[in-house]
Amino acid sequence: MAIRRGRGVAAINYPTGMNLGGDPTQALVHSTPTGNFMVTLSSVDLGQGMKQIMAQICAMICFMPWPRST
């Protein structure tokens, strides 16, 4: 097999919407029977503390102390 040289191009679509259709970022808030809230985000976790910051923001919005939010 001969060695060929050239350029290759690749593209990827990373959907961030709840239904994998690439729609705007959303958040769902569910209350649990124990009185806590569970928040589901459609944003990408970038690994820079985003989960903790989002949990703190959601706790503030739901008027709950920080350790009780998940």
mmCIF file of the N, C-alpha and C atoms, coordinates in Angstrom:
data_MODEL
# 
_entry.id   MODEL 
# 
loop_
_atom_site.group_PDB 
_atom_site.id 
_atom_site.type_symbol 
_atom_site.label_atom_id 
_atom_site.label_alt_id 
_atom_site.label_comp_id 
_atom_site.label_asym_id 
_atom_site.label_entity_id 
_atom_site.label_seq_id 
_atom_site.pdbx_PDB_ins_code 
_atom_site.Cartn_x 
_atom_site.Cartn_y 
_atom_site.Cartn_z 
_atom_site.occupancy 
_atom_site.B_iso_or_equiv 
_atom_site.pdbx_formal_charge 
_atom_site.auth_seq_id 
_atom_site.auth_comp_id 
_atom_site.auth_asym_id 
_atom_site.auth_atom_id 
_atom_site.pdbx_PDB_model_num 
ATOM 1   N N  . MET A 1 1  ? 0.845   -1.177 0.000  1.00 0.00 ? 1  MET A N  1 
ATOM 2   C CA . MET A 1 1  ? 0.000   0.000  0.000  1.00 0.00 ? 1  MET A CA 1 
ATOM 3   C C  . MET A 1 1  ? 0.891   1.240  0.000  1.00 0.00 ? 1  MET A C  1 
ATOM 4   N N  . ALA A 1 2  ? 0.596   2.154  -0.848 1.00 0.00 ? 2  ALA A N  1 
ATOM 5   C CA . ALA A 1 2  ? 1.384   3.380  -0.982 1.00 0.00 ? 2  ALA A CA 1 
ATOM 6   C C  . ALA A 1 2  ? 1.027   4.372  0.118  1.00 0.00 ? 2  ALA A C  1 
ATOM 7   N N  . ILE A 1 3  ? 2.019   5.113  0.561  1.00 0.00 ? 3  ILE A N  1 
ATOM 8   C CA . ILE A 1 3  ? 1.790   6.169  1.548  1.00 0.00 ? 3  ILE A CA 1 
ATOM 9   C C  . ILE A 1 3  ? 1.316   7.408  0.814  1.00 0.00 ? 3  ILE A C  1 
ATOM 10  N N  . ARG A 1 4  ? 0.204   7.935  1.269  1.00 0.00 ? 4  ARG A N  1 
ATOM 11  C CA . ARG A 1 4  ? -0.351  9.141  0.642  1.00 0.00 ? 4  ARG A CA 1 
ATOM 12  C C  . ARG A 1 4  ? -0.334  10.277 1.651  1.00 0.00 ? 4  ARG A C  1 
ATOM 13  N N  . ARG A 1 5  ? -0.087  11.439 1.169  1.00 0.00 ? 5  ARG A N  1 
ATOM 14  C CA . ARG A 1 5  ? -0.073  12.622 2.031  1.00 0.00 ? 5  ARG A CA 1 
ATOM 15  C C  . ARG A 1 5  ? -1.132  13.592 1.558  1.00 0.00 ? 5  ARG A C  1 
ATOM 16  N N  . GLY A 1 6  ? -1.725  14.271 2.496  1.00 0.00 ? 6  GLY A N  1 
ATOM 17  C CA . GLY A 1 6  ? -2.752  15.244 2.168  1.00 0.00 ? 6  GLY A CA 1 
ATOM 18  C C  . GLY A 1 6  ? -3.317  15.843 3.442  1.00 0.00 ? 6  GLY A C  1 
ATOM 19  N N  . ARG A 1 7  ? -4.464  16.428 3.322  1.00 0.00 ? 7  ARG A N  1 
ATOM 20  C CA . ARG A 1 7  ? -5.136  17.035 4.469  1.00 0.00 ? 7  ARG A CA 1 
ATOM 21  C C  . ARG A 1 7  ? -6.496  16.397 4.642  1.00 0.00 ? 7  ARG A C  1 
ATOM 22  N N  . GLY A 1 8  ? -6.871  16.215 5.891  1.00 0.00 ? 8  GLY A N  1 
ATOM 23  C CA . GLY A 1 8  ? -8.183  15.682 6.209  1.00 0.00 ? 8  GLY A CA 1 
ATOM 24  C C  . GLY A 1 8  ? -8.968  16.682 7.033  1.00 0.00 ? 8  GLY A C  1 
ATOM 25  N N  . VAL A 1 9  ? -10.249 16.671 6.869  1.00 0.00 ? 9  VAL A N  1 
ATOM 26  C CA . VAL A 1 9  ? -11.127 17.577 7.609  1.00 0.00 ? 9  VAL A CA 1 
ATOM 27  C C  . VAL A 1 9  ? -12.212 16.737 8.268  1.00 0.00 ? 9  VAL A C  1 
ATOM 28  N N  . ALA A 1 10 ? -12.477 17.010 9.547  1.00 0.00 ? 10 ALA A N  1 
ATOM 29  C CA . ALA A 1 10 ? -13.533 16.307 10.269 1.00 0.00 ? 10 ALA A CA 1 
ATOM 30  C C  . ALA A 1 10 ? -14.370 17.334 11.017 1.00 0.00 ? 10 ALA A C  1 
ATOM 31  N N  . ALA A 1 11 ? -15.630 17.057 11.144 1.00 0.00 ? 11 ALA A N  1 
ATOM 32  C CA . ALA A 1 11 ? -16.542 17.941 11.875 1.00 0.00 ? 11 ALA A CA 1 
ATOM 33  C C  . ALA A 1 11 ? -17.396 17.097 12.808 1.00 0.00 ? 11 ALA A C  1 
ATOM 34  N N  . ILE A 1 12 ? -17.784 17.695 13.930 1.00 0.00 ? 12 ILE A N  1 
ATOM 35  C CA . ILE A 1 12 ? -18.644 17.002 14.878 1.00 0.00 ? 12 ILE A CA 1 
ATOM 36  C C  . ILE A 1 12 ? -19.685 17.980 15.393 1.00 0.00 ? 12 ILE A C  1 
ATOM 37  N N  . ASN A 1 13 ? -20.860 17.491 15.626 1.00 0.00 ? 13 ASN A N  1 
ATOM 38  C CA . ASN A 1 13 ? -21.938 18.279 16.210 1.00 0.00 ? 13 ASN A CA 1 
ATOM 39  C C  . ASN A 1 13 ? -22.185 17.736 17.603 1.00 0.00 ? 13 ASN A C  1 
ATOM 40  N N  . TYR A 1 14 ? -21.988 18.556 18.615 1.00 0.00 ? 14 TYR A N  1 
ATOM 41  C CA . TYR A 1 14 ? -22.204 18.134 19.997 1.00 0.00 ? 14 TYR A CA 1 
ATOM 42  C C  . TYR A 1 14 ? -23.488 18.771 20.499 1.00 0.00 ? 14 TYR A C  1 
ATOM 43  N N  . PRO A 1 15 ? -24.613 18.042 20.448 1.00 0.00 ? 15 PRO A N  1 
ATOM 44  C CA . PRO A 1 15 ? -25.885 18.632 20.872 1.00 0.00 ? 15 PRO A CA 1 
ATOM 45  C C  . PRO A 1 15 ? -25.910 18.841 22.384 1.00 0.00 ? 15 PRO A C  1 
ATOM 46  N N  . THR A 1 16 ? -26.440 19.969 22.821 1.00 0.00 ? 16 THR A N  1 
ATOM 47  C CA . THR A 1 16 ? -26.517 20.256 24.247 1.00 0.00 ? 16 THR A CA 1 
ATOM 48  C C  . THR A 1 16 ? -27.944 20.365 24.747 1.00 0.00 ? 16 THR A C  1 
ATOM 49  N N  . GLY A 1 17 ? -28.923 20.181 23.894 1.00 0.00 ? 17 GLY A N  1 
ATOM 50  C CA . GLY A 1 17 ? -30.314 20.302 24.311 1.00 0.00 ? 17 GLY A CA 1 
ATOM 51  C C  . GLY A 1 17 ? -30.814 19.055 25.009 1.00 0.00 ? 17 GLY A C  1 
ATOM 52  N N  . MET A 1 18 ? -31.955 19.179 25.680 1.00 0.00 ? 18 MET A N  1 
ATOM 53  C CA . MET A 1 18 ? -32.522 18.055 26.410 1.00 0.00 ? 18 MET A CA 1 
ATOM 54  C C  . MET A 1 18 ? -32.932 16.913 25.480 1.00 0.00 ? 18 MET A C  1 
ATOM 55  N N  . ASN A 1 19 ? -33.324 17.211 24.274 1.00 0.00 ? 19 ASN A N  1 
ATOM 56  C CA . ASN A 1 19 ? -33.793 16.155 23.371 1.00 0.00 ? 19 ASN A CA 1 
ATOM 57  C C  . ASN A 1 19 ? -32.766 15.833 22.294 1.00 0.00 ? 19 ASN A C  1 
ATOM 58  N N  . LEU A 1 20 ? -31.513 16.172 22.524 1.00 0.00 ? 20 LEU A N  1 
ATOM 59  C CA . LEU A 1 20 ? -30.406 15.921 21.598 1.00 0.00 ? 20 LEU A CA 1 
ATOM 60  C C  . LEU A 1 20 ? -30.621 16.561 20.240 1.00 0.00 ? 20 LEU A C  1 
ATOM 61  N N  . GLY A 1 21 ? -31.431 17.591 20.176 1.00 0.00 ? 21 GLY A N  1 
ATOM 62  C CA . GLY A 1 21 ? -31.668 18.265 18.916 1.00 0.00 ? 21 GLY A CA 1 
ATOM 63  C C  . GLY A 1 21 ? -30.900 19.560 18.783 1.00 0.00 ? 21 GLY A C  1 
ATOM 64  N N  . GLY A 1 22 ? -30.093 19.898 19.756 1.00 0.00 ? 22 GLY A N  1 
ATOM 65  C CA . GLY A 1 22 ? -29.320 21.115 19.686 1.00 0.00 ? 22 GLY A CA 1 
ATOM 66  C C  . GLY A 1 22 ? -30.111 22.364 20.028 1.00 0.00 ? 22 GLY A C  1 
ATOM 67  N N  . ASP A 1 23 ? -31.230 22.197 20.721 1.00 0.00 ? 23 ASP A N  1 
ATOM 68  C CA . ASP A 1 23 ? -32.024 23.365 21.098 1.00 0.00 ? 23 ASP A CA 1 
ATOM 69  C C  . ASP A 1 23 ? -31.355 24.101 22.258 1.00 0.00 ? 23 ASP A C  1 
ATOM 70  N N  . PRO A 1 24 ? -31.878 25.253 22.656 1.00 0.00 ? 24 PRO A N  1 
ATOM 71  C CA . PRO A 1 24 ? -31.219 26.053 23.691 1.00 0.00 ? 24 PRO A CA 1 
ATOM 72  C C  . PRO A 1 24 ? -31.050 25.295 25.010 1.00 0.00 ? 24 PRO A C  1 
ATOM 73  N N  . THR A 1 25 ? -30.084 25.721 25.776 1.00 0.00 ? 25 THR A N  1 
ATOM 74  C CA . THR A 1 25 ? -29.828 25.112 27.068 1.00 0.00 ? 25 THR A CA 1 
ATOM 75  C C  . THR A 1 25 ? -31.043 25.267 27.966 1.00 0.00 ? 25 THR A C  1 
ATOM 76  N N  . GLN A 1 26 ? -31.365 24.203 28.682 1.00 0.00 ? 26 GLN A N  1 
ATOM 77  C CA . GLN A 1 26 ? -32.548 24.187 29.537 1.00 0.00 ? 26 GLN A CA 1 
ATOM 78  C C  . GLN A 1 26 ? -32.181 23.649 30.910 1.00 0.00 ? 26 GLN A C  1 
ATOM 79  N N  . ALA A 1 27 ? -33.076 23.839 31.849 1.00 0.00 ? 27 ALA A N  1 
ATOM 80  C CA . ALA A 1 27 ? -32.926 23.259 33.183 1.00 0.00 ? 27 ALA A CA 1 
ATOM 81  C C  . ALA A 1 27 ? -34.283 22.751 33.639 1.00 0.00 ? 27 ALA A C  1 
ATOM 82  N N  . LEU A 1 28 ? -34.291 21.568 34.233 1.00 0.00 ? 28 LEU A N  1 
ATOM 83  C CA . LEU A 1 28 ? -35.499 20.996 34.814 1.00 0.00 ? 28 LEU A CA 1 
ATOM 84  C C  . LEU A 1 28 ? -35.299 20.913 36.315 1.00 0.00 ? 28 LEU A C  1 
ATOM 85  N N  . VAL A 1 29 ? -36.310 21.300 37.084 1.00 0.00 ? 29 VAL A N  1 
ATOM 86  C CA . VAL A 1 29 ? -36.233 21.256 38.541 1.00 0.00 ? 29 VAL A CA 1 
ATOM 87  C C  . VAL A 1 29 ? -37.328 20.329 39.043 1.00 0.00 ? 29 VAL A C  1 
ATOM 88  N N  . HIS A 1 30 ? -36.936 19.318 39.816 1.00 0.00 ? 30 HIS A N  1 
ATOM 89  C CA . HIS A 1 30 ? -37.883 18.367 40.394 1.00 0.00 ? 30 HIS A CA 1 
ATOM 90  C C  . HIS A 1 30 ? -37.751 18.426 41.907 1.00 0.00 ? 30 HIS A C  1 
ATOM 91  N N  . SER A 1 31 ? -38.874 18.383 42.615 1.00 0.00 ? 31 SER A N  1 
ATOM 92  C CA . SER A 1 31 ? -38.825 18.282 44.071 1.00 0.00 ? 31 SER A CA 1 
ATOM 93  C C  . SER A 1 31 ? -38.933 16.810 44.456 1.00 0.00 ? 31 SER A C  1 
ATOM 94  N N  . THR A 1 32 ? -38.165 16.408 45.452 1.00 0.00 ? 32 THR A N  1 
ATOM 95  C CA . THR A 1 32 ? -38.159 15.023 45.899 1.00 0.00 ? 32 THR A CA 1 
ATOM 96  C C  . THR A 1 32 ? -39.054 14.876 47.125 1.00 0.00 ? 32 THR A C  1 
ATOM 97  N N  . PRO A 1 33 ? -39.481 13.655 47.448 1.00 0.00 ? 33 PRO A N  1 
ATOM 98  C CA . PRO A 1 33 ? -40.324 13.453 48.636 1.00 0.00 ? 33 PRO A CA 1 
ATOM 99  C C  . PRO A 1 33 ? -39.642 13.856 49.938 1.00 0.00 ? 33 PRO A C  1 
ATOM 100 N N  . THR A 1 34 ? -38.318 13.909 49.962 1.00 0.00 ? 34 THR A N  1 
ATOM 101 C CA . THR A 1 34 ? -37.598 14.293 51.181 1.00 0.00 ? 34 THR A CA 1 
ATOM 102 C C  . THR A 1 34 ? -37.481 15.803 51.354 1.00 0.00 ? 34 THR A C  1 
ATOM 103 N N  . GLY A 1 35 ? -38.012 16.563 50.400 1.00 0.00 ? 35 GLY A N  1 
ATOM 104 C CA . GLY A 1 35 ? -37.966 18.013 50.494 1.00 0.00 ? 35 GLY A CA 1 
ATOM 105 C C  . GLY A 1 35 ? -36.788 18.654 49.793 1.00 0.00 ? 35 GLY A C  1 
ATOM 106 N N  . ASN A 1 36 ? -36.000 17.876 49.095 1.00 0.00 ? 36 ASN A N  1 
ATOM 107 C CA . ASN A 1 36 ? -34.874 18.412 48.332 1.00 0.00 ? 36 ASN A CA 1 
ATOM 108 C C  . ASN A 1 36 ? -35.303 18.704 46.903 1.00 0.00 ? 36 ASN A C  1 
ATOM 109 N N  . PHE A 1 37 ? -34.426 19.340 46.168 1.00 0.00 ? 37 PHE A N  1 
ATOM 110 C CA . PHE A 1 37 ? -34.655 19.603 44.756 1.00 0.00 ? 37 PHE A CA 1 
ATOM 111 C C  . PHE A 1 37 ? -33.578 18.907 43.938 1.00 0.00 ? 37 PHE A C  1 
ATOM 112 N N  . MET A 1 38 ? -33.968 18.373 42.789 1.00 0.00 ? 38 MET A N  1 
ATOM 113 C CA . MET A 1 38 ? -33.007 17.796 41.856 1.00 0.00 ? 38 MET A CA 1 
ATOM 114 C C  . MET A 1 38 ? -33.074 18.621 40.579 1.00 0.00 ? 38 MET A C  1 
ATOM 115 N N  . VAL A 1 39 ? -31.945 19.184 40.178 1.00 0.00 ? 39 VAL A N  1 
ATOM 116 C CA . VAL A 1 39 ? -31.870 20.040 39.000 1.00 0.00 ? 39 VAL A CA 1 
ATOM 117 C C  . VAL A 1 39 ? -31.107 19.297 37.914 1.00 0.00 ? 39 VAL A C  1 
ATOM 118 N N  . THR A 1 40 ? -31.701 19.225 36.719 1.00 0.00 ? 40 THR A N  1 
ATOM 119 C CA . THR A 1 40 ? -31.067 18.592 35.571 1.00 0.00 ? 40 THR A CA 1 
ATOM 120 C C  . THR A 1 40 ? -30.770 19.668 34.543 1.00 0.00 ? 40 THR A C  1 
ATOM 121 N N  . LEU A 1 41 ? -29.506 19.777 34.148 1.00 0.00 ? 41 LEU A N  1 
ATOM 122 C CA . LEU A 1 41 ? -29.087 20.788 33.177 1.00 0.00 ? 41 LEU A CA 1 
ATOM 123 C C  . LEU A 1 41 ? -28.735 20.131 31.855 1.00 0.00 ? 41 LEU A C  1 
ATOM 124 N N  . SER A 1 42 ? -28.895 20.879 30.791 1.00 0.00 ? 42 SER A N  1 
ATOM 125 C CA . SER A 1 42 ? -28.494 20.376 29.477 1.00 0.00 ? 42 SER A CA 1 
ATOM 126 C C  . SER A 1 42 ? -27.196 21.021 29.013 1.00 0.00 ? 42 SER A C  1 
ATOM 127 N N  . SER A 1 43 ? -26.442 21.572 29.950 1.00 0.00 ? 43 SER A N  1 
ATOM 128 C CA . SER A 1 43 ? -25.171 22.191 29.576 1.00 0.00 ? 43 SER A CA 1 
ATOM 129 C C  . SER A 1 43 ? -24.040 21.173 29.687 1.00 0.00 ? 43 SER A C  1 
ATOM 130 N N  . VAL A 1 44 ? -22.955 21.448 29.046 1.00 0.00 ? 44 VAL A N  1 
ATOM 131 C CA . VAL A 1 44 ? -21.799 20.564 29.052 1.00 0.00 ? 44 VAL A CA 1 
ATOM 132 C C  . VAL A 1 44 ? -20.966 20.842 30.296 1.00 0.00 ? 44 VAL A C  1 
ATOM 133 N N  . ASP A 1 45 ? -20.565 19.783 31.008 1.00 0.00 ? 45 ASP A N  1 
ATOM 134 C CA . ASP A 1 45 ? -19.700 19.949 32.169 1.00 0.00 ? 45 ASP A CA 1 
ATOM 135 C C  . ASP A 1 45 ? -18.275 20.168 31.688 1.00 0.00 ? 45 ASP A C  1 
ATOM 136 N N  . LEU A 1 46 ? -17.755 21.348 31.908 1.00 0.00 ? 46 LEU A N  1 
ATOM 137 C CA . LEU A 1 46 ? -16.427 21.702 31.413 1.00 0.00 ? 46 LEU A CA 1 
ATOM 138 C C  . LEU A 1 46 ? -15.321 21.352 32.401 1.00 0.00 ? 46 LEU A C  1 
ATOM 139 N N  . GLY A 1 47 ? -15.691 20.889 33.588 1.00 0.00 ? 47 GLY A N  1 
ATOM 140 C CA . GLY A 1 47 ? -14.686 20.462 34.546 1.00 0.00 ? 47 GLY A CA 1 
ATOM 141 C C  . GLY A 1 47 ? -14.021 21.574 35.332 1.00 0.00 ? 47 GLY A C  1 
ATOM 142 N N  . GLN A 1 48 ? -14.574 22.764 35.343 1.00 0.00 ? 48 GLN A N  1 
ATOM 143 C CA . GLN A 1 48 ? -13.981 23.873 36.082 1.00 0.00 ? 48 GLN A CA 1 
ATOM 144 C C  . GLN A 1 48 ? -14.873 24.309 37.234 1.00 0.00 ? 48 GLN A C  1 
ATOM 145 N N  . GLY A 1 49 ? -15.520 23.358 37.888 1.00 0.00 ? 49 GLY A N  1 
ATOM 146 C CA . GLY A 1 49 ? -16.374 23.671 39.019 1.00 0.00 ? 49 GLY A CA 1 
ATOM 147 C C  . GLY A 1 49 ? -17.789 24.045 38.625 1.00 0.00 ? 49 GLY A C  1 
ATOM 148 N N  . MET A 1 50 ? -18.188 23.742 37.400 1.00 0.00 ? 50 MET A N  1 
ATOM 149 C CA . MET A 1 50 ? -19.506 24.149 36.920 1.00 0.00 ? 50 MET A CA 1 
ATOM 150 C C  . MET A 1 50 ? -20.637 23.482 37.705 1.00 0.00 ? 50 MET A C  1 
ATOM 151 N N  . LYS A 1 51 ? -20.462 22.198 38.059 1.00 0.00 ? 51 LYS A N  1 
ATOM 152 C CA . LYS A 1 51 ? -21.511 21.495 38.811 1.00 0.00 ? 51 LYS A CA 1 
ATOM 153 C C  . LYS A 1 51 ? -21.754 22.157 40.161 1.00 0.00 ? 51 LYS A C  1 
ATOM 154 N N  . GLN A 1 52 ? -20.692 22.508 40.857 1.00 0.00 ? 52 GLN A N  1 
ATOM 155 C CA . GLN A 1 52 ? -20.830 23.121 42.172 1.00 0.00 ? 52 GLN A CA 1 
ATOM 156 C C  . GLN A 1 52 ? -21.455 24.505 42.072 1.00 0.00 ? 52 GLN A C  1 
ATOM 157 N N  . ILE A 1 53 ? -21.032 25.298 41.118 1.00 0.00 ? 53 ILE A N  1 
ATOM 158 C CA . ILE A 1 53 ? -21.582 26.646 40.961 1.00 0.00 ? 53 ILE A CA 1 
ATOM 159 C C  . ILE A 1 53 ? -23.057 26.583 40.594 1.00 0.00 ? 53 ILE A C  1 
ATOM 160 N N  . MET A 1 54 ? -23.422 25.681 39.678 1.00 0.00 ? 54 MET A N  1 
ATOM 161 C CA . MET A 1 54 ? -24.831 25.545 39.295 1.00 0.00 ? 54 MET A CA 1 
ATOM 162 C C  . MET A 1 54 ? -25.677 25.085 40.470 1.00 0.00 ? 54 MET A C  1 
ATOM 163 N N  . ALA A 1 55 ? -25.143 24.172 41.291 1.00 0.00 ? 55 ALA A N  1 
ATOM 164 C CA . ALA A 1 55 ? -25.878 23.725 42.473 1.00 0.00 ? 55 ALA A CA 1 
ATOM 165 C C  . ALA A 1 55 ? -26.067 24.876 43.458 1.00 0.00 ? 55 ALA A C  1 
ATOM 166 N N  . GLN A 1 56 ? -25.056 25.713 43.624 1.00 0.00 ? 56 GLN A N  1 
ATOM 167 C CA . GLN A 1 56 ? -25.176 26.863 44.525 1.00 0.00 ? 56 GLN A CA 1 
ATOM 168 C C  . GLN A 1 56 ? -26.190 27.871 44.001 1.00 0.00 ? 56 GLN A C  1 
ATOM 169 N N  . ILE A 1 57 ? -26.181 28.121 42.694 1.00 0.00 ? 57 ILE A N  1 
ATOM 170 C CA . ILE A 1 57 ? -27.146 29.053 42.102 1.00 0.00 ? 57 ILE A CA 1 
ATOM 171 C C  . ILE A 1 57 ? -28.560 28.516 42.259 1.00 0.00 ? 57 ILE A C  1 
ATOM 172 N N  . CYS A 1 58 ? -28.749 27.229 41.989 1.00 0.00 ? 58 CYS A N  1 
ATOM 173 C CA . CYS A 1 58 ? -30.084 26.633 42.112 1.00 0.00 ? 58 CYS A CA 1 
ATOM 174 C C  . CYS A 1 58 ? -30.562 26.645 43.553 1.00 0.00 ? 58 CYS A C  1 
ATOM 175 N N  . ALA A 1 59 ? -29.665 26.401 44.508 1.00 0.00 ? 59 ALA A N  1 
ATOM 176 C CA . ALA A 1 59 ? -30.038 26.466 45.919 1.00 0.00 ? 59 ALA A CA 1 
ATOM 177 C C  . ALA A 1 59 ? -30.485 27.876 46.287 1.00 0.00 ? 59 ALA A C  1 
ATOM 178 N N  . MET A 1 60 ? -29.804 28.876 45.774 1.00 0.00 ? 60 MET A N  1 
ATOM 179 C CA . MET A 1 60 ? -30.181 30.260 46.050 1.00 0.00 ? 60 MET A CA 1 
ATOM 180 C C  . MET A 1 60 ? -31.539 30.586 45.434 1.00 0.00 ? 60 MET A C  1 
ATOM 181 N N  . ILE A 1 61 ? -31.784 30.134 44.196 1.00 0.00 ? 61 ILE A N  1 
ATOM 182 C CA . ILE A 1 61 ? -33.050 30.413 43.516 1.00 0.00 ? 61 ILE A CA 1 
ATOM 183 C C  . ILE A 1 61 ? -34.216 29.726 44.218 1.00 0.00 ? 61 ILE A C  1 
ATOM 184 N N  . CYS A 1 62 ? -33.984 28.491 44.721 1.00 0.00 ? 62 CYS A N  1 
ATOM 185 C CA . CYS A 1 62 ? -35.048 27.718 45.381 1.00 0.00 ? 62 CYS A CA 1 
ATOM 186 C C  . CYS A 1 62 ? -35.153 28.038 46.866 1.00 0.00 ? 62 CYS A C  1 
ATOM 187 N N  . PHE A 1 63 ? -34.393 29.017 47.362 1.00 0.00 ? 63 PHE A N  1 
ATOM 188 C CA . PHE A 1 63 ? -34.407 29.428 48.771 1.00 0.00 ? 63 PHE A CA 1 
ATOM 189 C C  . PHE A 1 63 ? -34.107 28.256 49.698 1.00 0.00 ? 63 PHE A C  1 
ATOM 190 N N  . MET A 1 64 ? -33.095 27.470 49.355 1.00 0.00 ? 64 MET A N  1 
ATOM 191 C CA . MET A 1 64 ? -32.680 26.333 50.171 1.00 0.00 ? 64 MET A CA 1 
ATOM 192 C C  . MET A 1 64 ? -31.231 26.523 50.587 1.00 0.00 ? 64 MET A C  1 
ATOM 193 N N  . PRO A 1 65 ? -30.852 25.962 51.743 1.00 0.00 ? 65 PRO A N  1 
ATOM 194 C CA . PRO A 1 65 ? -29.432 26.013 52.111 1.00 0.00 ? 65 PRO A CA 1 
ATOM 195 C C  . PRO A 1 65 ? -28.609 25.178 51.142 1.00 0.00 ? 65 PRO A C  1 
ATOM 196 N N  . TRP A 1 66 ? -27.361 25.547 50.951 1.00 0.00 ? 66 TRP A N  1 
ATOM 197 C CA . TRP A 1 66 ? -26.515 24.917 49.930 1.00 0.00 ? 66 TRP A CA 1 
ATOM 198 C C  . TRP A 1 66 ? -26.349 23.402 50.103 1.00 0.00 ? 66 TRP A C  1 
ATOM 199 N N  . PRO A 1 67 ? -26.076 22.844 51.285 1.00 0.00 ? 67 PRO A N  1 
ATOM 200 C CA . PRO A 1 67 ? -25.816 21.395 51.331 1.00 0.00 ? 67 PRO A CA 1 
ATOM 201 C C  . PRO A 1 67 ? -27.015 20.526 50.953 1.00 0.00 ? 67 PRO A C  1 
ATOM 202 N N  . ARG A 1 68 ? -28.227 21.055 50.984 1.00 0.00 ? 68 ARG A N  1 
ATOM 203 C CA . ARG A 1 68 ? -29.400 20.226 50.697 1.00 0.00 ? 68 ARG A CA 1 
ATOM 204 C C  . ARG A 1 68 ? -29.716 20.128 49.215 1.00 0.00 ? 68 ARG A C  1 
ATOM 205 N N  . SER A 1 69 ? -29.030 20.861 48.376 1.00 0.00 ? 69 SER A N  1 
ATOM 206 C CA . SER A 1 69 ? -29.306 20.806 46.941 1.00 0.00 ? 69 SER A CA 1 
ATOM 207 C C  . SER A 1 69 ? -28.399 19.782 46.282 1.00 0.00 ? 69 SER A C  1 
ATOM 208 N N  . THR A 1 70 ? -28.935 19.069 45.277 1.00 0.00 ? 70 THR A N  1 
ATOM 209 C CA . THR A 1 70 ? -28.139 18.073 44.552 1.00 0.00 ? 70 THR A CA 1 
ATOM 210 C C  . THR A 1 70 ? -28.192 18.373 43.081 1.00 0.00 ? 70 THR A C  1 
# 
